[in-house]
Amino acid sequence: MNADAQKTAVKSASRRYGEVTHIRFSANELASLKAIAERDGVTVSEVVRRLVQAEAGYLPIASEALRPAIVDLTDQLRRVGINFNQAVRAINDGRVAHDEDLEQALIAVGNLVRQFREELKAMTGGSRKAREARP
């Protein structure tokens, strides 16, 4: 990579992530990070970001092997959410006898389904490098 292309790549990364830090690793630690990066098809920086995010309590990014299953679960949860919305709508329209407890339970479960679906979607986001490599 020539000097101009490298400067452009650094500026692009700075716009995406904002801050830069420098970290010293032992040869063994760096070899482990590089092996993980190679296995996952991401940069060493992305591996470090993922490790920090995992330690901070963020959801992990799904591996390529798990991605199809998570996408399928996300779709199934979308369908469940639609069914919950239809049930609440039927109650509100008077097509089903109104039961306040049932309505509140349906709304609560619907909210949980939406939250879980969003978390699964976040797990399939992956790194920019992986997203660009997908067909």
N, C-alpha and C positions, 0 to 999 in steps of 0.2 A: 504494500500500500504506500503510495507516495505521500509526501508531507502534506500537500493540500487536501487530499482525500482523508487523511488521518485527522487533520484539524476540523474538517466538516463533520466527521463522525463524532468527534468529541463535543462539538457545539450542539449537534443533534441530541446526543445523550444528555447534555446539560439542560436542554430545553425540556426533555421528558422528565428528568429526575431532580433537577435543581441543584443538588449539592454533590460535591465530590469529596471522598476521603481516601487516604492512603493507609494501607494496612500491611504489616509485615507478617509473613507466614514462614514456618519452617519448610524445608524442602519436602518433607513427608506430607505436611498439611496442604501445601500447594498442589502436590501430586494427587492427593485425594480430591481436592476441589476440581482439578482439571478432569479427573476420571468421571466425577459426577456430571460435570458439564458436558463431556463427550457423550456419556450414556443418555442424557436427557436432551441433547441437541441444543443446548443453550450456552451462553457465555459464562465465564467464571463469575462475573459481576452479578448475573442473574441468580446463580447458585447462592451467592452470599446474601443477596436480597431475600431470597426464599427462606434461607435459614433464619435471618433476622425476623422476617414476618411470622414464621412459625413460632419462634420464641416469644413474639409479642402477642400471640394468640390469634393471628389471622388464619383463615382457612388455607390449606395447601393448594397448589395448582395440580390438577390431575395429570398423571402421566398419559402418554399417547395410548398406552394399552387400556387404561381405564376410561378414557375420553368417550368412546361410543356408549358404554354403559351409563355414564353420567348424563350424556345427552339424552339417552332414552328415558332415564328417570325424570329428567327435567320435563320432557314432553308428557310423561304420564302424570306428573304433578300439575301441569297446566290443565290437563283434562279433568283431574279431580277438582281443581279450583273452579273450572267452568260448571261442573255439577253442583258444587256448593253454592255458587252464585245463582244457579237456576232454582235451587231449593229455597234460598232466602227470598228470591223474587216471587216464587209461588206463595210463600207465606205473606209477603207484603201485598200481593195482588188479591189476597183472599181466596185463592184456589185451594188452600190447605188451612185447616183450623189453626188460628194463631196461638202459639205457645211461646211466651216471652223467654223462658229458659232455653227452649229448643232454638229459637232465633239467635240468642246470644251465643249458644254453643256453636252453631253453624258459622257465625261470624268469626268467632275465635279460632275455630279450626281452619277456616278459609284464610285468615291472616297468617297462621302458622304455615300453611301450605305455600302461600306466596313467599314468605320469608325463606323457607327451605329451598324453594325453587330458585330464588335469587342467589342464595349461597352456592347452590350447585352450578348455576350459570357462571358465577365468579370463579369457581374452581376450573372451569373449562376455558377460561380466558387465555391463560398461558402467557408466555413472553411474546414480545413483538416479533422476534426472530422465528418462533414456532408458528405464530399466526400467519406470517408472510409465506412460510414454506408450505402451508396447507393448500390443497387444491380448491 
